[in-house]
């Protein structure tokens, strides 16, 4: 959540803007002194502010000295990360487009930090050096929020400085022209039947050309499709061309129409062609987060009440089903009384800030305090952590969301407690993330090891929020109240709401939820804290010892398998290693001529068993063509044509292709492990599309493996029946799937040890439903706005 508190009401077709609350922070009480923190003196704040500036200089200068014009800095290697020259990191690399990502993402941060000389020089470099006609596939979502948003925010800042007559007199809207060109290169992604954008686009060839290497995807995340409206609408209103806002609005309309009408929740992944939900778990973290944020901020930026009505409807559902103070837990959108996982991801740390914008401070304070306790235990927020506040995924890529919510809570309450929280963030970054060439992401918060990675959002967001936290309005080069922050913390002027009317056909039907005091108005501190300056402390005190010893937390009743976050590939691999299973590049073991895929699974222990057992564990089956929402021992999605090998060559069985009807079953070598106590995981491939995967890989934990081993000692064939969950999710009729285990004896040469290998056979039951893999035909949309970025192959260099 990145925004301010100006709420504007706009008559739908009259174009008249009425300010319900015209001032941001002046409508909030500043200077409240909590009992658990003394007010910080101006000298103390100034010292910390200077420290933040020094840290920013260290990070920014390291990028410019060692990495520019590359997209990102590799702070451990002291060199730039150039896509194609470094090992592929899968989806993470979709942010990189050979367009000096970190420089563009940092531009308006330079202005906010009063580094105006550096800003002018950086704008000149951007105009001279950056090009978008690159034959490279990028994430539509990341390119929009980081690059398009960065260009627009920098254009707004450049225009302000130019109008003051002090500098930038040479500027002729070059950044706005670049933003429009980039917008045109993103538009082909919206050429779908539904209007939801493709997740990726080729900057040169779009999605239609055979040279695009994209366009085969069928799914996108809700946040990916629903986080376009601020940047696209700003581009339309600054350039005078409505086509960008129209496409982004259509995508928002589709997501609203596809919400679950009973719960008013949305799922995490949706089919871009037919609008069907692919993943129906619903929360406020990864996959959905900024969709909710952009509904609220679209109202603020554009003055369109439709967006606010939708946000209020969703927010009521969130507070009814997802918010379990201080926790925010994912539920099933069709059955929202059931939690689908027992852990939270770090991206939800933005939500307290959004609740401040909404005026709902009590749950914001509660959740923020819980997050602070987790950071005190682990130094940083782990990428995912359990409801018992243990590490689920240990990475911390220097995400800014916790600092963001800290900033907004301080501005809402004036409580110096939040200055102390901000000070702790500064100290931990310097102590645990600073390296000679910048700041390095933390590979694992449990060990403090570093990762050779400094994402552009660290410069774009983290330093903005920390600097603002310790600055007075008079110390800033702009009036911050006149701007709203995008999800990447880029600055857009709220005056855009007056540049054109928002009269349109889509309307939001009246909802049954009851409007409250802050449904349409700026939160007032006098209302929030009536004559009670210790209100925030009173709320916090109940959550100060959440992570202490002896705390008991009831586990979530339903445990569901979840795809890892798009850029957290390390943790599942480390978890596999702890099970005695490792991944090795196939090129190191077999020749490419064998036609195998890119990785080999090696296990210290394979299942040499026998058989009948009914093993029931709450795990979702997510593979074709077998039905979803099934119970399975443990399922991990496999790359096509994957090869399995044991460390002991005498115990090797190779699966050559997807047509094979059996495979080995590895088990965890850690004694006593079980699916009931161990975090579940799922492998998602190596960056290539996985729509055609049809073979599951079953892992057994130690206890389940022992149960099956004992059964196989008495029988030659074991049938494992997959039963529906006790509480069936989203299905009316039960489904089942039989897995048969066959004992296979292998012949060995004289002197070799004889062993047995279990073969897994999958049989689909009659009640299983086939998933429809036919994609809807695309509707071609020609736009006069842009010269098509999908060039004729013959005209390309």
Residue pairs with C-beta under 8 A, 6 or more apart in sequence:
1 293
1 350
1 351
1 352
1 353
1 354
1 356
1 357
1 404
1 405
1 408
1 487
2 293
2 297
2 350
2 353
2 404
2 461
2 484
2 485
2 486
2 487
2 488
2 489
3 293
3 296
3 297
3 300
3 353
3 354
3 357
3 484
3 485
4 24
4 25
4 300
4 357
4 480
4 481
4 483
4 484
4 485
4 494
5 21
5 24
5 25
5 27
5 28
5 356
5 357
5 522
5 523
6 19
6 21
6 22
6 23
6 24
6 300
6 481
6 484
6 494
6 522
7 19
7 20
7 21
7 299
7 300
7 520
7 521
7 522
8 17
8 18
8 19
8 20
8 299
8 300
8 303
8 494
8 497
9 17
9 18
9 19
9 20
9 303
9 305
9 520
10 16
10 17
10 18
10 302
10 303
10 304
10 305
10 497
10 502
11 18
12 304
12 305
12 306
12 502
12 503
13 501
13 503
14 501
15 498
15 500
15 501
15 503
17 303
17 497
17 498
20 520
20 521
20 522
21 27
21 521
21 522
21 524
23 481
23 522
24 480
24 481
24 522
25 411
25 473
25 481
26 481
27 522
27 523
27 524
27 525
28 411
28 412
28 413
28 414
28 523
28 524
28 525
29 413
29 414
29 525
29 526
29 529
30 411
30 414
30 525
31 39
31 414
32 413
32 414
32 415
32 525
32 529
32 533
32 536
33 39
33 414
33 415
33 416
33 533
34 413
34 415
34 416
34 417
34 533
34 534
34 536
34 537
35 534
35 537
36 417
36 537
36 540
36 541
37 415
37 416
37 417
37 419
37 420
38 416
39 416
40 416
40 419
40 420
45 419
45 470
45 471
46 470
48 422
48 423
48 426
48 470
49 467
49 470
49 471
51 426
51 430
52 426
52 463
52 466
52 467
52 470
53 113
53 467
55 426
55 429
55 430
55 434
55 439
55 463
56 109
56 113
56 459
56 463
56 467
58 434
58 438
58 439
59 73
59 438
59 439
59 454
59 458
59 459
59 463
60 106
60 110
60 118
60 459
62 73
62 75
62 78
62 437
62 438
63 72
63 73
63 102
63 103
63 106
63 438
63 454
63 459
64 103
66 73
66 78
66 79
66 80
66 437
66 438
67 73
67 74
67 79
67 80
67 81
67 102
68 80
68 100
68 102
68 103
68 125
69 80
69 100
69 103
69 125
69 129
69 130
70 79
70 80
70 81
70 82
70 100
71 80
71 81
71 82
71 83
71 95
71 96
71 97
71 98
71 99
71 100
71 101
71 102
71 456
72 80
72 81
72 96
72 101
72 102
72 453
72 454
72 455
72 456
73 79
73 80
73 81
73 102
73 437
73 438
73 454
74 80
74 81
74 86
74 452
74 453
74 454
75 435
75 437
75 438
75 439
75 440
75 450
75 452
75 453
75 454
76 435
76 437
76 440
76 450
76 451
76 452
77 437
77 452
78 436
78 437
81 96
81 453
82 96
82 98
83 93
83 96
83 97
83 98
83 136
88 686
88 687
89 567
89 569
89 687
90 566
90 569
90 685
90 686
90 687
91 139
91 566
91 567
91 687
92 566
92 567
92 569
93 687
94 137
94 138
94 139
94 142
94 200
95 101
95 138
95 139
95 142
95 143
95 146
95 455
95 456
96 136
96 138
97 132
97 134
97 136
97 138
97 143
97 147
97 203
98 134
98 136
99 130
99 131
99 132
99 134
99 147
100 125
100 126
100 129
100 130
101 146
101 147
101 456
102 454
102 456
102 459
103 122
103 125
103 126
103 130
104 126
104 130
104 146
104 147
104 150
104 151
104 154
105 146
105 147
105 150
105 456
105 457
105 459
105 460
105 488
106 122
106 150
106 456
106 459
106 460
107 119
107 122
107 123
107 126
107 150
107 151
107 153
107 154
107 157
108 150
108 153
108 154
108 156
108 157
108 490
108 491
109 459
109 460
109 463
109 464
109 489
110 116
110 118
110 119
110 122
111 119
111 154
111 157
111 161
111 477
111 478
112 464
112 467
112 468
112 476
112 477
112 478
112 491
113 463
113 464
113 467
114 476
114 477
116 161
116 167
116 477
119 154
119 157
119 158
119 161
120 161
120 167
120 168
123 154
123 158
123 168
123 171
123 174
123 175
126 151
126 154
126 175
126 178
127 174
127 175
127 178
130 178
132 178
132 181
132 182
132 185
132 203
133 203
133 204
133 789
134 203
134 204
135 202
135 203
135 204
135 205
135 211
135 796
136 202
136 203
136 204
137 200
137 201
137 202
137 203
137 212
137 213
137 214
138 200
138 201
138 202
138 203
139 199
139 200
139 224
140 186
140 189
140 197
140 198
140 199
140 200
140 201
140 224
140 228
141 199
141 221
141 223
141 224
141 227
141 228
143 182
143 186
143 201
144 186
144 227
144 228
144 231
144 232
145 227
145 231
145 290
145 486
145 487
145 488
145 490
146 456
146 457
146 460
146 488
147 182
148 179
148 182
148 183
148 186
148 231
148 232
148 235
149 230
149 231
149 486
149 488
149 490
150 460
150 488
150 490
151 175
151 176
151 178
151 179
151 182
152 175
152 176
152 179
152 231
152 234
152 235
152 238
152 490
152 492
153 486
153 490
153 491
153 492
154 175
155 173
155 175
155 176
155 179
155 238
156 238
156 483
156 491
156 492
156 493
157 478
157 491
158 168
158 171
158 175
159 171
159 173
160 478
161 167
161 168
162 168
162 169
162 171
176 238
176 239
179 235
179 238
179 239
180 235
180 239
180 241
180 786
181 786
183 232
183 235
183 244
183 786
184 783
184 785
184 786
184 787
184 789
185 201
185 203
185 204
185 206
185 786
185 789
186 197
186 201
187 243
187 244
187 247
187 783
187 785
187 786
187 789
188 201
188 206
188 207
188 208
188 788
188 789
188 790
189 197
189 198
189 199
189 200
189 201
189 206
189 207
190 196
190 197
190 198
190 247
190 250
190 251
190 781
191 198
191 206
191 207
191 208
191 778
191 779
191 780
191 781
192 198
192 272
192 273
192 776
192 778
192 779
193 273
193 274
193 776
193 777
193 778
193 779
194 254
194 271
194 272
194 273
194 274
194 275
194 776
195 247
195 250
195 251
195 253
195 254
196 220
196 225
196 251
196 254
196 255
196 270
196 272
196 275
197 220
197 224
197 225
197 228
197 247
197 251
197 272
198 207
198 214
198 215
198 217
198 220
198 272
199 217
199 219
199 220
199 221
199 224
199 272
200 207
200 214
200 217
201 207
201 212
201 214
202 209
202 211
202 212
202 213
202 214
203 789
204 211
204 789
204 790
204 791
204 796
205 211
205 212
205 213
205 789
205 790
205 791
205 793
205 796
206 212
206 788
206 789
206 790
207 214
207 215
207 790
208 215
208 778
208 780
208 790
209 790
209 791
209 793
210 793
211 793
211 796
212 790
216 689
216 691
217 272
217 689
217 691
218 271
218 272
218 273
218 691
218 775
219 269
219 270
219 271
219 272
219 278
220 269
220 270
220 272
221 268
221 269
221 270
221 287
221 288
222 255
222 266
222 267
222 268
222 269
222 270
222 287
222 288
222 291
223 286
223 287
223 288
223 289
223 290
223 291
225 251
225 254
225 255
225 270
225 272
225 291
226 251
226 252
226 255
226 290
226 291
226 294
226 295
227 290
227 291
227 293
227 294
227 487
228 247
228 248
228 251
228 294
229 245
229 248
229 249
229 251
229 252
229 294
229 298
229 302
229 307
230 294
230 297
230 298
230 301
230 484
230 486
230 487
230 492
231 248
231 486
231 490
232 244
232 245
232 247
232 248
233 244
233 245
233 248
233 249
233 298
233 301
233 302
233 496
234 301
234 492
234 496
235 241
235 244
235 245
236 242
236 243
236 244
236 245
236 246
237 245
237 496
237 499
237 500
238 496
241 785
242 500
243 783
243 785
243 786
244 785
249 504
249 506
252 294
252 295
252 298
252 307
252 310
253 506
254 275
255 266
255 270
255 291
256 310
256 508
257 275
258 266
258 270
258 275
258 277
259 265
259 266
259 314
259 333
260 266
260 267
260 280
260 282
260 333
260 334
262 334
263 282
263 317
263 321
263 333
263 334
263 336
264 313
264 314
264 316
264 317
264 511
265 282
265 314
265 317
265 318
265 321
265 322
265 331
265 333
265 336
266 282
266 288
266 291
266 314
266 333
267 277
267 278
267 279
267 280
267 281
267 282
267 333
268 279
268 280
268 281
268 282
268 283
268 286
268 287
268 288
269 277
269 278
269 279
269 287
270 276
270 277
270 278
271 277
271 278
273 775
273 776
273 778
274 776
277 333
279 287
279 563
280 332
280 333
280 334
280 729
280 730
281 330
281 331
281 332
281 333
281 340
281 341
281 560
281 562
282 288
282 321
282 322
282 330
282 331
282 332
282 333
282 336
283 322
283 328
283 329
283 330
283 331
283 344
283 348
284 292
284 318
284 322
284 328
284 348
284 351
285 328
285 330
285 344
285 345
285 346
285 347
285 348
286 345
286 347
286 348
286 565
286 566
289 347
289 348
289 350
289 351
290 350
290 487
292 311
292 314
292 315
292 318
292 354
293 350
293 354
293 487
294 487
295 307
295 308
295 310
295 311
295 314
296 307
296 308
296 311
296 354
296 357
296 358
297 357
297 484
297 486
298 304
298 307
299 305
299 307
299 308
299 311
300 484
300 494
300 497
301 484
301 492
301 494
301 496
301 497
302 496
302 497
302 502
303 497
303 498
303 502
304 502
306 502
306 504
306 506
306 507
306 508
308 519
308 520
309 508
309 511
310 508
312 511
312 513
312 515
312 519
313 508
313 511
313 513
315 358
315 360
316 511
316 513
317 336
319 360
319 363
320 336
321 331
321 336
321 337
322 328
322 329
322 330
322 331
322 336
323 363
323 367
325 363
325 366
325 367
326 363
326 366
326 367
326 369
326 370
326 543
326 546
327 344
327 367
327 370
327 387
328 344
328 348
328 351
328 367
329 339
329 341
329 342
329 344
329 387
329 556
330 339
330 340
330 341
331 337
331 338
331 339
331 340
332 338
332 340
332 729
332 730
334 729
334 730
335 727
335 729
335 730
338 557
338 558
338 727
338 729
339 556
339 557
339 558
340 558
340 560
340 729
341 556
341 558
341 559
341 560
341 562
342 386
342 387
342 555
342 556
342 559
343 384
343 385
343 386
343 387
343 392
343 679
344 384
344 385
344 386
344 387
345 383
345 384
345 393
345 565
346 381
346 382
346 383
346 384
346 385
346 396
346 399
346 401
346 402
347 399
347 401
347 565
348 401
349 371
349 381
349 399
349 401
349 402
349 404
349 405
350 401
350 404
350 405
350 487
351 364
351 367
351 405
352 363
352 364
352 365
352 367
352 368
352 371
352 405
352 408
352 409
353 364
353 401
353 404
353 405
353 407
353 408
353 409
355 361
355 363
355 364
355 367
356 364
356 405
356 408
356 409
356 411
356 412
356 523
357 408
357 523
358 518
358 523
359 517
359 518
359 521
359 522
359 523
359 524
359 528
360 518
361 409
361 412
361 413
361 523
361 528
361 536
362 539
364 405
364 409
365 409
365 536
365 539
365 540
366 539
366 540
366 542
366 543
368 402
368 405
368 406
368 409
369 539
369 540
369 543
369 544
370 389
370 543
370 546
371 381
371 402
371 405
372 402
372 421
373 389
373 543
373 544
373 545
373 546
373 547
374 381
374 382
374 385
374 389
374 547
375 381
375 402
375 424
375 425
375 428
376 424
376 547
377 389
377 547
378 385
378 391
378 445
378 446
379 428
379 432
379 442
379 445
379 448
380 396
380 428
380 432
380 442
380 445
381 396
381 399
381 401
381 402
382 391
382 392
382 393
382 394
382 395
382 396
382 445
383 392
383 393
383 394
383 395
383 396
383 397
383 565
383 568
383 571
384 391
384 392
384 393
384 565
384 568
384 571
385 391
385 392
386 392
386 679
387 553
387 555
387 556
388 551
388 553
388 555
389 546
389 547
389 553
391 445
391 446
392 571
392 679
393 564
393 565
393 568
393 571
393 572
394 443
394 444
394 445
394 446
394 447
394 571
394 574
395 441
395 442
395 443
395 444
395 445
395 451
395 568
395 570
395 571
396 441
396 442
396 445
397 441
397 442
397 451
397 453
397 455
397 567
398 429
398 433
398 439
398 441
398 442
398 454
398 455
398 457
398 458
398 462
399 457
400 457
400 458
400 461
400 462
400 465
400 489
402 425
403 422
403 425
403 461
403 462
403 465
403 466
403 469
404 461
404 465
404 489
406 418
406 421
406 422
406 425
406 465
406 469
407 418
407 422
407 465
407 466
407 468
407 469
409 415
409 418
409 536
410 418
410 419
410 422
410 469
412 523
412 525
412 528
413 525
413 529
413 536
414 525
415 536
415 537
417 536
417 537
417 540
418 469
419 469
419 470
422 466
422 469
422 470
425 466
426 466
429 439
429 462
432 442
432 448
433 439
433 440
433 441
433 442
433 450
435 450
438 454
439 454
439 458
440 450
440 451
440 452
440 453
440 454
441 450
441 451
441 453
441 454
441 455
442 448
442 449
442 450
442 451
443 449
443 450
443 451
443 570
444 570
444 571
444 574
451 570
457 488
460 488
460 489
460 490
461 488
461 489
464 485
464 489
465 489
468 476
468 480
473 479
473 480
473 481
478 491
482 493
482 494
482 495
483 491
483 492
483 493
483 494
484 491
484 492
484 493
484 494
485 491
486 492
517 527
528 535
529 535
529 536
532 538
545 551
558 618
558 725
558 727
559 618
559 619
559 675
559 676
559 680
560 618
560 619
560 620
560 680
561 619
561 620
561 622
561 635
561 680
561 681
561 682
562 680
562 681
562 682
563 622
563 682
563 684
564 571
564 572
564 681
564 682
564 684
572 681
572 682
572 683
573 583
575 679
575 681
576 582
576 583
576 681
578 670
579 666
579 668
579 669
579 670
579 673
579 699
580 603
580 604
580 605
580 666
580 668
580 669
580 670
581 601
581 602
581 603
581 604
581 666
581 699
582 601
582 602
583 599
583 600
583 601
583 602
584 599
584 600
584 602
585 598
585 599
585 600
586 596
586 597
586 598
586 599
586 600
586 643
587 598
589 600
589 645
590 596
590 600
590 643
595 641
596 641
596 642
596 643
596 656
597 639
597 640
597 641
597 642
597 643
597 686
598 639
598 686
599 639
599 642
599 686
600 642
600 643
600 644
600 645
601 642
601 643
601 644
601 645
601 666
601 697
602 645
602 646
602 647
603 644
603 646
603 647
603 664
603 666
604 646
604 647
604 669
605 666
605 667
605 668
605 669
606 646
606 651
606 664
606 665
606 666
606 667
606 757
606 758
607 664
607 665
607 666
607 667
607 700
607 705
607 708
607 709
607 758
608 651
608 755
608 756
608 757
608 758
609 665
609 708
609 709
609 711
609 712
609 713
609 718
609 741
609 743
609 756
609 758
610 709
610 711
610 712
610 713
610 714
610 715
610 716
610 718
610 741
610 743
610 758
611 708
611 711
611 712
611 715
611 716
611 717
611 718
611 719
611 741
611 743
612 711
612 715
612 717
612 718
612 719
612 720
613 707
613 708
613 711
613 718
613 720
614 720
614 721
614 723
615 633
615 704
615 707
615 708
615 720
616 631
616 723
617 631
617 632
617 633
617 634
617 675
617 676
617 704
618 631
618 675
618 725
619 631
619 632
619 633
619 634
619 635
619 675
619 680
620 628
620 629
620 630
620 632
620 635
621 627
621 628
621 629
621 630
621 631
621 632
621 635
621 696
621 722
621 737
622 628
622 635
622 637
622 682
623 635
623 637
623 693
623 694
623 695
623 696
624 691
624 692
624 693
624 694
624 771
624 773
625 694
625 764
625 768
625 770
625 771
626 696
626 737
626 762
626 764
626 768
627 735
627 737
627 767
627 768
627 769
627 771
628 771
629 724
629 725
629 728
629 729
629 730
629 731
629 735
630 722
630 724
630 735
630 736
630 737
631 722
631 723
631 724
631 725
632 696
632 698
632 722
632 737
633 675
633 698
633 699
633 700
633 704
633 720
634 675
634 680
634 698
634 699
634 700
634 701
634 704
635 682
635 696
635 697
635 698
636 681
636 682
636 683
636 696
636 697
636 698
636 699
637 682
637 683
637 684
637 685
637 690
637 693
637 696
637 697
638 683
638 693
638 695
638 696
638 697
639 683
639 685
639 686
639 688
639 690
639 693
640 658
640 690
640 692
640 693
641 656
641 657
641 658
642 655
642 697
643 654
643 655
643 656
644 653
644 654
644 655
644 663
644 664
644 666
645 652
645 654
646 652
646 653
646 664
650 748
650 752
650 753
650 755
651 755
651 757
653 663
653 664
653 757
655 663
655 664
655 695
658 693
658 694
658 695
660 695
661 761
661 762
662 742
662 759
662 760
662 761
663 695
663 697
663 759
663 760
664 757
664 758
664 759
664 760
665 698
665 699
665 700
665 741
665 758
665 760
666 699
666 700
667 699
667 700
667 701
667 702
667 704
667 705
668 678
668 699
668 700
668 701
668 702
668 705
669 702
670 702
671 702
672 702
672 703
673 701
673 702
673 703
674 701
674 702
674 703
674 704
675 701
675 704
678 701
683 697
684 690
685 693
691 773
696 762
698 739
698 760
700 708
708 718
708 720
708 741
711 718
712 718
712 741
712 743
712 758
716 742
716 743
717 740
717 741
717 742
717 743
718 740
718 741
719 738
719 739
719 740
719 741
720 738
720 739
720 740
720 741
721 736
721 737
721 738
721 739
722 736
722 737
722 738
722 739
723 734
723 736
724 731
724 734
724 735
724 736
728 734
733 767
734 767
735 765
735 767
735 768
735 769
736 765
736 767
737 762
737 763
737 764
737 765
737 768
738 763
738 765
739 760
739 761
739 762
739 763
740 760
740 761
740 763
741 758
741 759
741 760
741 761
742 758
742 759
742 761
743 756
743 758
744 756
744 757
744 758
744 759
745 754
745 756
746 754
746 755
746 756
746 757
748 754
748 755
782 788
